[in-house]
């Protein structure tokens, strides 16, 4: 069972966060600030950005399943007939 970490957020808040995450993804620039002493670093892996977008879509699907369809479902495009004797 997966946990909805974005429970309680409004649809408007989630849509705004999704827009920011998608812009970061398109520009391939997602920043997280960190530092030690005089050395500062700003970066985020694209994998965590993809998880952020996935989490936002998941939360939005719970609020409005008609608008935010499940993108993980792959439609069947072809069927085969199997006969067993």
Phi, psi and omega in degrees: 000128182270154182259135175270098182287347182255021180301136177093352179279146179285159179298322180296319179295317180293321179294322177294317179294323178296318179299318179295316181296321179292323175297316178300318181294317180295324180273352184056034177229104175238123188250135171228124184274140176205154181197160176216110182069235180269000183258124178241146180225141178225110175191159176213141181285150181293333178298318179288330176292320176296321177295324178297314179296317179299318179295322179294317177298320180298315179293321179292325177298325179291327180280321183216081183294338178290319183279321184250088182289158179288113182276353181276345181276128179258122180290149177282125181254343183207142176240155177235151180259130177242124177254132176240144182249000000 
